[in-house]
Amino acid sequence: MLFSRFVKDCSAGVAPLVALSIVPLITGVGAAIDYTRASAARTALQNSLDATALMLSKEAPTTSATQLQADATAYIDSLFTRPDTTGVSVTATYSSMGGSQVLLTGTTSMNTTFMRLMGYDQIDIKASATAKWGNTRLRVALVLDNTGSMADDGKMDALVTASHNLLAQLQSAAANPDDVYISIIPFSKDVNLGSGNYQQSWLRWDLWDAVNGTCSDTSRHTQNSCLSHGKIWTPADHSTWNGCVTDRDQNFDTTNDAPVAGSTLYPAEQYNSCSAPVLSLSNDWTALSNKIDAMKPAGNTNQAIGLQVGWQSLTAAPFTVPATDAKYQYQQVIILLTDGLNTEDRWYSTASSIDTRESKTCANIKNAGITIYTVQVNTGGDPKSQLLEDCASSKSKFYLLTSADGIVTTFSQIGTALTNLRLAM
């Protein structure tokens, strides 16, 4: 045999050796070419799956599994168009556990050119892509000025429209019922915690009892006057309370401590210009909408109590705060809108004194990791509120408006920012 003679004869030429090595050499080079083509095909498949996952994320929460699969197949067929592959297929699944996600798995095969010499006719190619979003859940408190001046220049009408639009934006961002909760806190000088709660333990009645009742001497109209003249004071039945509370004792007027006893309790007050009752965190969009429609302008301005109660609504009793889920991140937000400077609270009738209390609340809220947006609607020529600008979590989150129409635009901008936050990929 030629080969055995070649082995035995070391003086033979190199031509037979070259002849023997040419086949594996060509096969190795050819295999590298096939693998390079396969790598390029896999990259193209991966890119197509990535693009498809992003497109499907827009429809997945409201699309059936059958339709999602059909759309995934259609997208891949249009995006992945390599003629050297055969039998491309994709599997699409959607999950809303721990945030929303679309998972795609794609497969295809490439016919080999050189590797078939070694018995490999095809190279199987596989790739996957995942689009995740909505791992952040929102808790938003709308702290809305319902004072008498909101009746001017169309401000209350604009606020109602803007609030409805904002609710619609946030509802559309909720793929699941628990994704977005909203509380609504109308305020004037006081906040209305609901007259039906008159038997709740988180109320204190000493201030209310002192001015709501009857004296055995009908010419005396307060408890102090009655008792100082040796007469008998009979407080009114608490069921006649209209639901308003005034500021808690200092410094609990600037914190979110739960009202359990003493100075932490909310003092009942029979304020004549009591706003519409508050609404705890809710995902009942009809109830939220109805609460917006119930707002009416009346009374003086005490932003501080609105802000404090808005914070309370996100975190502690007397409000019902839905439990959190460890699989999600939670973003808490307060949107404070007012059309005027502070005019009256439980202790003061000067803006500077009330502002001092409110600034402490602002600092405490931001230190707790809650984001504050502030909106000043200035149609009456008031100076810019430095308090509100400083209260906002950043200068970009303070809005100074000079027309009622600006309320609608501003709430839309805030709604877009919050929606993008929740749906961020």
C-alpha positions as CSV (number, residue, x, y, z in Angstrom):
1,M,0.0,0.0,0.0
2,L,1.1,3.5,-0.8
3,F,0.5,4.6,2.8
4,S,2.6,1.8,4.4
5,R,5.4,2.4,1.9
6,F,5.3,6.1,2.8
7,V,5.6,5.3,6.5
8,K,8.5,2.9,6.0
9,D,10.3,5.2,3.6
10,C,11.3,8.4,5.4
11,S,12.9,9.6,2.2
12,A,9.6,9.8,0.4
13,G,8.2,13.1,-0.8
14,V,5.6,15.3,1.1
15,A,3.0,15.2,-1.6
16,P,1.2,12.1,-0.1
17,L,1.1,13.9,3.3
18,V,-0.4,17.0,1.8
19,A,-2.9,14.9,0.0
20,L,-3.9,13.2,3.3
21,S,-4.3,16.4,5.2
22,I,-6.3,18.4,2.6
23,V,-9.6,16.8,3.5
24,P,-9.7,17.6,7.3
25,L,-8.2,21.0,6.5
26,I,-11.0,21.9,4.1
27,T,-13.6,20.4,6.5
28,G,-12.3,22.5,9.4
29,V,-12.3,25.7,7.4
30,G,-15.8,24.9,6.1
31,A,-17.1,24.2,9.6
32,A,-15.8,27.6,10.7
33,I,-17.7,29.2,7.8
34,D,-20.9,27.3,8.7
35,Y,-20.6,28.3,12.4
36,T,-20.0,32.0,11.4
37,R,-23.2,31.9,9.3
38,A,-25.1,30.3,12.2
39,S,-23.8,33.0,14.6
40,A,-25.0,35.7,12.3
41,A,-28.4,34.0,12.0
42,R,-28.7,33.7,15.8
43,T,-27.8,37.4,16.2
44,A,-30.6,38.3,13.7
45,L,-33.0,36.0,15.5
46,Q,-32.1,37.7,18.9
47,N,-32.6,41.2,17.5
48,S,-36.0,40.1,16.0
49,L,-37.1,38.7,19.3
50,D,-36.0,41.8,21.3
51,A,-38.0,44.0,18.9
52,T,-41.0,41.7,19.1
53,A,-41.0,41.6,22.9
54,L,-41.0,45.4,23.0
55,M,-43.9,45.6,20.6
56,L,-45.9,43.0,22.4
57,S,-45.4,44.7,25.8
58,K,-47.8,47.4,24.6
59,E,-50.7,45.0,24.1
60,A,-49.9,42.0,26.3
61,P,-52.0,43.1,29.5
62,T,-55.2,43.4,27.5
63,T,-54.6,40.6,24.8
64,S,-55.6,37.0,25.0
65,A,-52.9,34.3,25.1
66,T,-54.1,33.1,21.6
67,Q,-53.9,36.6,20.1
68,L,-50.5,37.3,21.8
69,Q,-49.1,34.1,20.2
70,A,-50.5,35.0,16.8
71,D,-49.1,38.5,17.0
72,A,-45.7,37.2,18.0
73,T,-45.6,34.9,15.1
74,A,-46.6,37.7,12.7
75,Y,-43.9,40.1,14.0
76,I,-41.2,37.4,13.8
77,D,-42.2,36.4,10.3
78,S,-41.9,40.1,9.2
79,L,-38.6,40.8,11.1
80,F,-36.6,37.6,10.7
81,T,-36.1,37.1,6.9
82,R,-32.8,35.2,6.5
83,P,-33.1,32.9,3.4
84,D,-30.4,30.5,4.7
85,T,-32.6,29.4,7.6
86,T,-35.8,27.2,7.7
87,G,-38.7,26.6,10.1
88,V,-38.6,29.7,12.3
89,S,-41.0,29.5,15.2
90,V,-41.7,31.6,18.4
91,T,-43.5,30.9,21.7
92,A,-44.9,33.9,23.6
93,T,-46.0,34.0,27.2
94,Y,-47.2,36.9,29.4
95,S,-47.0,37.1,33.2
96,S,-48.1,39.7,35.6
97,M,-46.5,38.2,38.7
98,G,-44.0,40.6,40.3
99,G,-44.5,43.1,37.5
100,S,-45.5,42.5,33.9
101,Q,-43.3,40.6,31.5
102,V,-43.4,39.1,28.0
103,L,-41.1,36.1,27.5
104,L,-40.3,35.0,23.9
105,T,-38.4,31.8,22.8
106,G,-37.5,31.5,19.2
107,T,-36.0,28.6,17.2
108,T,-34.9,28.0,13.6
109,S,-32.4,25.8,11.7
110,M,-29.7,26.6,9.2
111,N,-28.7,24.1,6.4
112,T,-24.9,23.5,6.5
113,T,-22.7,23.6,3.4
114,F,-19.4,22.1,4.6
115,M,-20.4,20.3,7.8
116,R,-22.6,18.0,5.9
117,L,-19.3,16.3,4.9
118,M,-19.1,15.2,8.5
119,G,-22.7,14.1,8.7
120,Y,-24.2,17.4,10.1
121,D,-26.9,18.6,7.7
122,Q,-28.3,21.4,10.0
123,I,-27.4,23.6,12.9
124,D,-30.2,24.3,15.4
125,I,-30.4,27.9,16.5
126,K,-32.3,29.1,19.6
127,A,-32.7,32.5,21.3
128,S,-34.9,34.2,23.9
129,A,-36.0,37.7,24.9
130,T,-37.8,39.2,27.9
131,A,-39.5,42.6,28.2
132,K,-40.2,43.6,31.8
133,W,-42.2,46.6,33.0
134,G,-44.5,47.7,35.7
135,N,-42.5,46.4,38.7
136,T,-43.3,49.8,40.4
137,R,-46.7,50.3,42.1
138,L,-48.0,53.7,42.7
139,R,-49.7,55.2,45.8
140,V,-50.8,58.8,45.0
141,A,-52.4,61.3,47.4
142,L,-54.3,64.2,45.6
143,V,-54.3,67.1,48.1
144,L,-56.6,69.6,46.5
145,D,-57.5,73.1,47.5
146,N,-61.2,73.5,47.9
147,T,-61.2,77.0,49.4
148,G,-63.6,79.8,48.4
149,S,-61.1,81.4,46.0
150,M,-61.1,78.3,43.9
151,A,-64.5,79.5,42.6
152,D,-62.8,82.4,40.8
153,D,-61.5,82.4,37.2
154,G,-62.8,78.9,36.5
155,K,-60.2,77.2,38.7
156,M,-62.5,74.7,40.4
157,D,-64.0,73.6,37.0
158,A,-60.5,73.2,35.6
159,L,-59.3,71.3,38.7
160,V,-62.3,68.8,38.3
161,T,-61.5,68.3,34.6
162,A,-57.7,67.9,35.3
163,S,-58.3,65.5,38.1
164,H,-60.6,63.3,36.0
165,N,-58.0,63.2,33.2
166,L,-55.3,62.3,35.7
167,L,-57.4,59.4,37.1
168,A,-57.9,58.2,33.5
169,Q,-54.1,58.3,32.9
170,L,-53.3,56.4,36.1
171,Q,-56.1,53.8,35.5
172,S,-54.6,53.1,32.1
173,A,-51.2,52.5,33.7
174,A,-52.7,49.8,36.0
175,A,-52.4,46.3,34.4
176,N,-53.6,44.8,37.7
177,P,-56.0,46.2,40.2
178,D,-53.4,46.7,42.9
179,D,-50.9,48.5,40.7
180,V,-52.3,52.0,41.4
181,Y,-54.1,53.4,44.5
182,I,-55.2,57.0,44.9
183,S,-56.5,59.0,47.9
184,I,-58.3,62.3,47.5
185,I,-57.9,64.9,50.2
186,P,-59.9,68.1,49.7
187,F,-58.9,70.8,52.1
188,S,-59.8,74.3,53.2
189,K,-59.0,75.5,56.8
190,D,-59.9,72.0,57.9
191,V,-60.1,68.5,56.5
192,N,-63.3,66.5,56.5
193,L,-62.7,62.9,57.8
194,G,-66.3,61.9,57.5
195,S,-69.2,62.7,59.9
196,G,-70.1,59.0,60.1
197,N,-66.8,58.4,62.1
198,Y,-68.0,60.4,65.2
199,Q,-67.6,57.3,67.4
200,Q,-64.0,56.6,66.3
201,S,-61.2,56.5,68.9
202,W,-58.9,58.6,66.8
203,L,-61.0,61.7,67.5
204,R,-60.7,64.1,70.4
205,W,-63.8,66.2,71.4
206,D,-62.6,68.7,74.0
207,L,-62.4,71.6,71.5
208,W,-65.7,70.7,69.9
209,D,-67.5,70.2,73.1
210,A,-66.4,73.6,74.3
211,V,-68.3,75.5,71.6
212,N,-71.0,73.1,70.5
213,G,-73.7,72.6,73.1
214,T,-76.2,74.5,75.3
215,C,-76.0,76.3,78.6
216,S,-78.6,76.4,81.3
217,D,-78.3,80.1,80.9
218,T,-79.4,80.5,77.2
219,S,-77.5,83.8,77.0
220,R,-74.2,81.9,77.3
221,H,-73.0,80.2,74.1
222,T,-69.6,78.7,75.1
223,Q,-68.5,76.3,77.7
224,N,-66.2,78.7,79.4
225,S,-68.7,81.5,79.6
226,C,-71.4,79.1,80.9
227,L,-69.2,77.5,83.6
228,S,-67.7,80.7,84.7
229,H,-71.1,81.9,85.6
230,G,-71.9,78.8,87.6
231,K,-74.2,77.4,85.0
232,I,-74.5,73.9,83.4
233,W,-73.0,73.2,80.0
234,T,-74.4,70.3,78.0
235,P,-72.3,69.4,74.9
236,A,-74.2,68.6,71.7
237,D,-74.5,65.0,70.6
238,H,-71.4,64.0,68.7
239,S,-73.6,62.6,65.9
240,T,-74.3,66.2,64.9
241,W,-70.6,66.8,64.0
242,N,-70.1,67.7,60.3
243,G,-66.9,65.7,59.9
244,C,-64.3,68.4,60.0
245,V,-61.0,68.2,62.0
246,T,-58.5,70.9,62.7
247,D,-54.7,70.6,63.1
248,R,-53.3,68.1,65.6
249,D,-51.3,69.4,68.5
250,Q,-47.8,70.5,67.7
251,N,-45.6,68.8,66.6
252,F,-48.0,66.0,65.5
253,D,-49.4,68.5,63.0
254,T,-46.2,67.9,61.0
255,T,-45.8,64.1,61.3
256,N,-47.7,60.9,60.3
257,D,-47.8,59.3,63.8
258,A,-50.9,57.2,64.1
259,P,-53.7,58.8,66.2
260,V,-53.8,56.6,69.3
261,A,-54.1,58.9,72.3
262,G,-53.7,62.4,73.6
263,S,-51.9,64.9,71.3
264,T,-51.8,62.5,68.4
265,L,-55.6,62.5,68.0
266,Y,-57.5,64.6,65.5
267,P,-59.5,67.4,67.1
268,A,-63.1,67.6,65.9
269,E,-64.3,71.0,64.8
270,Q,-67.6,72.2,63.5
271,Y,-66.1,74.4,60.7
272,N,-68.9,76.0,58.7
273,S,-67.0,75.7,55.4
274,C,-66.2,72.0,55.7
275,S,-64.9,70.5,52.5
276,A,-66.1,67.2,50.9
277,P,-65.0,64.2,52.9
278,V,-61.7,62.6,52.1
279,L,-61.3,59.3,50.4
280,S,-58.8,56.7,51.6
281,L,-56.4,55.0,49.1
282,S,-58.7,53.3,46.6
283,N,-58.6,51.6,43.2
284,D,-62.4,52.0,42.8
285,W,-62.2,54.4,39.8
286,T,-66.0,55.2,40.0
287,A,-65.7,56.2,43.7
288,L,-62.6,58.3,42.9
289,S,-64.4,60.0,40.1
290,N,-67.5,60.7,42.2
291,K,-65.3,62.2,44.9
292,I,-63.8,64.6,42.5
293,D,-67.3,65.7,41.4
294,A,-68.3,66.3,45.0
295,M,-65.7,69.0,45.6
296,K,-67.1,72.5,46.2
297,P,-65.1,75.7,46.9
298,A,-65.6,77.3,50.4
299,G,-63.5,78.5,53.3
300,N,-60.0,79.7,54.1
301,T,-56.6,78.2,53.2
302,N,-54.6,75.9,55.3
303,Q,-52.3,73.9,53.0
304,A,-50.5,72.5,56.0
305,I,-53.4,70.3,57.3
306,G,-54.1,69.1,53.7
307,L,-50.5,68.1,53.3
308,Q,-50.3,66.3,56.7
309,V,-53.6,64.4,56.1
310,G,-52.4,63.5,52.6
311,W,-49.3,62.0,54.0
312,Q,-51.3,60.2,56.6
313,S,-53.5,58.7,53.9
314,L,-50.5,57.0,52.4
315,T,-49.1,55.5,55.5
316,A,-51.1,55.2,58.7
317,A,-54.4,55.2,60.6
318,P,-57.1,56.5,60.6
319,F,-56.8,55.6,56.9
320,T,-57.1,52.2,55.4
321,V,-53.7,51.5,53.8
322,P,-53.6,48.4,51.5
323,A,-50.9,45.9,52.3
324,T,-47.8,45.9,50.1
325,D,-46.3,42.9,48.2
326,A,-42.6,42.1,48.6
327,K,-42.4,41.3,44.8
328,Y,-42.9,45.0,43.9
329,Q,-41.4,48.3,44.5
330,Y,-43.7,51.1,45.7
331,Q,-43.5,54.8,44.8
332,Q,-45.5,57.1,47.1
333,V,-46.4,60.5,45.7
334,I,-48.3,63.6,47.0
335,I,-49.7,66.1,44.5
336,L,-50.5,69.4,46.4
337,L,-52.5,72.0,44.4
338,T,-53.5,75.3,45.9
339,D,-54.5,78.7,44.5
340,G,-53.5,80.9,47.3
341,L,-51.3,81.6,50.2
342,N,-52.1,80.3,53.7
343,T,-54.6,82.4,55.6
344,E,-55.8,80.4,58.7
345,D,-55.1,77.3,60.8
346,R,-55.9,76.2,64.3
347,W,-53.5,78.7,65.9
348,Y,-52.6,81.4,63.4
349,S,-54.0,83.8,60.8
350,T,-50.7,84.9,59.3
351,A,-49.2,83.1,56.3
352,S,-45.7,83.2,57.7
353,S,-46.7,81.3,60.9
354,I,-48.7,78.7,59.0
355,D,-45.8,78.3,56.5
356,T,-43.4,77.5,59.3
357,R,-45.5,74.6,60.3
358,E,-46.0,73.4,56.7
359,S,-42.3,73.6,55.9
360,K,-41.6,71.1,58.7
361,T,-44.2,68.8,57.3
362,C,-42.6,69.1,53.8
363,A,-39.2,68.2,55.2
364,N,-40.6,65.2,57.1
365,I,-42.4,63.8,54.1
366,K,-39.4,64.1,51.8
367,N,-37.2,62.5,54.5
368,A,-39.6,59.6,54.5
369,G,-38.9,59.0,50.8
370,I,-42.2,60.3,49.4
371,T,-42.2,62.4,46.3
372,I,-44.0,65.8,46.4
373,Y,-45.3,67.7,43.4
374,T,-46.6,71.2,44.2
375,V,-48.8,73.4,42.0
376,Q,-49.5,77.0,42.7
377,V,-52.4,78.4,40.6
378,N,-51.8,82.2,40.7
379,T,-54.5,84.0,38.9
380,G,-54.8,86.8,41.4
381,G,-51.3,88.3,41.2
382,D,-50.0,86.8,44.4
383,P,-46.2,86.4,44.7
384,K,-44.6,83.1,44.0
385,S,-44.9,80.8,47.0
386,Q,-41.3,80.0,48.0
387,L,-42.8,77.6,50.5
388,L,-44.3,75.5,47.7
389,E,-41.2,75.6,45.5
390,D,-39.1,74.5,48.4
391,C,-41.7,71.8,49.4
392,A,-41.5,70.1,46.1
393,S,-39.1,67.2,45.8
394,S,-37.2,69.2,43.1
395,K,-37.6,72.5,41.3
396,S,-38.9,70.6,38.3
397,K,-41.8,69.3,40.4
398,F,-43.0,72.8,41.3
399,Y,-45.4,74.4,38.9
400,L,-46.4,78.1,39.0
401,L,-49.5,78.6,36.9
402,T,-51.2,81.9,35.9
403,S,-54.4,80.6,34.4
404,A,-56.9,77.9,35.2
405,D,-56.3,76.1,31.9
406,G,-52.8,75.4,33.1
407,I,-54.2,73.0,35.7
408,V,-55.3,70.6,33.0
409,T,-52.0,70.7,31.2
410,T,-49.9,70.4,34.4
411,F,-51.9,67.4,35.7
412,S,-51.4,65.8,32.3
413,Q,-47.7,66.3,32.5
414,I,-47.6,64.9,36.1
415,G,-49.7,61.9,35.0
416,T,-47.4,61.1,32.1
417,A,-44.4,61.2,34.5
418,L,-46.1,58.9,36.9
419,T,-47.2,56.5,34.2
420,N,-43.7,56.4,32.7
421,L,-42.4,55.6,36.2
422,R,-44.7,52.7,36.7
423,L,-44.3,51.3,33.2
424,A,-40.5,51.8,33.0
425,M,-38.8,48.9,31.3
